Amino acid sequence: MLLHQSTWPEIEAFLTRSKTVIIPIGSNEQHGPTGLLGTDWMCPEIIATEAQKTADILVGPTFNIGMAQHHLGFPGTISLRPSTFIAAIGDWTRSLAAHGFDKIYFLNGHGGNVATIEAAFSELYAEASFLRQPRGFSLKLRNWWDLKGVMRLAEAQFPVGHGSHATPSEISVTQWAYPNAIKTADYSPKIAPTGPIREALDFRARYPDGRMGSDPALASPQKGGELVNQAALSLIEEVASFGGEPFLV
Ligand code: NI
């Protein structure tokens, strides 16, 4: 079930069956010469949308702008600074919790978001901790590639040239979902360099076409479909387990 394609009475009815909601969260940022700018928010959205076709789970609207300051040297990137991102995640969560959702699961598509999302969770829990009161909801963050079986599959599909940014696995997922938006380009070296992540101009100097350690030409829609199927199955399993966790206070 998709929250944005539902009515409020449908959400009210869902809350009598389950108080768990999945929020795809990502980033709109450069993904090398062939990767779509939306790759990092599209991947978790694609996986969660696929999962809700076969399970009674609720998927909220995608939080599609994240912490991508280091990609601002490339046109099309949109970034929130960490403090803005923390404030926005806080209000998304408070809104959902106010309706009675007590298990809020963020399915993430951008490694650069992790530190800030975890900080946002700590801010939310701290509001209860300072009052010595139960918070009343639990939060979970999972990167889609860390879902059970996904990284093992990606390593088998791409034994060399996977890298860490503009990877063939994430690009395969978008190619599977949006075959009309598949891009090609000549680039070299075949496998991009790796190194540290600092500010935007430093990033562009180190990684001139935007890739890190990857060869995105290895991507294919078929491999993307395999990744989506594995990720959707594992997501359904993990969300059921999270939803069933008891509250101790
Ligand atoms: Ni990415």
Residues whose N, C-alpha, C, O or C-beta is under 5 A from the ligand:
A	BS01	NI	T39 D40 G109 A166 E170
